Amino acid sequence: MFFVFNEESPLTSENQKSLSKEESDKLGLKRKFFSLVGLVLVVAIIGGLIGSFILPMFFGLNPVEFYQGKPFAIFEKQAKPPEEKPAPYITDPVIAVAGKVQPSVVNIRTEKTISDFFFGLRRTTGIGSGVIISQDGYILTNNHVVQDADEIWVTVRKKDIKGRVIGKDYETDIAVVKVDMEGLPAVRLGSVRDLEVGELVVAIGSPYGFEHSVTAGVVSALYRQLTVSSNLGYITFTDLIQTDAAINPGNSGGALCNTKGEVVGINTLIYSETGGYQGIGFAIPIDVAKDVADQLIKEGKVSHPYVGVNGQDVDRELAKEYGLTVEKGAFILQIYPDTPAEKAGLKRGDVVVEFNGEVIESMYDLIAAIRKRKVGDVIEIVIVRDGERIKKELTLAEKPTLFKG
């Protein structure tokens, strides 16, 4: 038996119409669904593109980097902890100065033979400090550190090197010592003219032999004047730097520095009424010390202008006692023979009130004014004699070597 199927559907035309409408509705729904999906995709793509440019900016990422194969760079940046930059290191000025200057400050040890009534000849030692002022071994120190020494030993780079005195000056208490070494760390020199009262200063030296000791303080005063006694006589200092930085025996000849690491003074004196070593220290201005050192290195000696008088300050009591018409000035007590003062006709009892146009209010002022000049300078001075102002002219001479007053 054979079954033959007709080409027409066995469904009726009515059914055919009914199914076609249903299918048509489903097809419409599908089209709406796919249209909606397509719209959502288009919006998503556009939003993604816009977001890809905007979103990275919120995290500090350049959008171009995102399209150069670095889609996860933003996450990598978030994952890395932020780098902490170290805060700038603020160096304590005292530490900075010590680091610069300590290598240039040396310990000086002296030895000499003295005669003792009970023990006969014996060796004594002394200690002090020095400042290297040139790479080829010139060292600045105080005269009282090395005077009368038979041997001088300088500690350089932890080695004791024998030194020799190039020259020394009693009047300014400055000396220059030389060691035979090259390539030494020389200090930088400043100037007292740049110092101010209250400014921080650092003292470096070898108190009691403790090398490279550092103390700090301030400039207590400038241009102090002081007369002190020594085993050779009296020394009158002018223009001293006063400081409260601790200075003790052994600091003499060491460095007084400003905060730039420049040496502005040579530590020299300690003042105490009780005999202790606390309180007041004094340093010779580096301007004076350098000038003296240059002369000692070149000539072996220092030229000191000289007038030839001895005197004291004028005050109210002195003016009343001698019937003076002025209450300030340098009162002349003594005129030395064959000196510029004698040749100019100065007399005991005269009061010097001007020196080369500079007002003189004390004996210290007169000493300081003389030291500013040179041997051979012709100076006009004004004196008061019997109430009258008189002008005199004198030529400064070289101070006698043996004169210590």
Buried (B, 14 or more C-beta within 10 A) or exposed (E): EEEEEEEEEEEEEEEEEEEEEEEEEEEEEEEEEEEEEEEEEEEEEEEEEEEEEEBBEEEEBEEEEBEEEBEEBBEEEEEEEEEEEEEEEEEEBBEBBBEBBBBBBBBBBBEBEEEEEEEEEEEEEBBBBBBBBBEEBBBBBBBBBBBEBEBBBBBBEEEEBEBEBBBBBBBBBBBBBBBEBEEBBBBBBBEBEEBEEEBBBBBBBBBEBEBBBBBBBBBBEBEBBBEBEEEEEEBBBBBBBBBBBBBBBBBBBBBBBBBEBBBBBBBBBBBEEEEEBEEBBBBBBBBBBBBBBEBBBEEEEBBBBBBBBBBEBBBEEBBEEEEBEBBBBBBBEEBBEEBBBBEBEBEEBBBBBBBBEEEBBBBBBBBBBBBEBEEEEEBEBBBBBEEEEEEBEBBBBEBEEEBEE
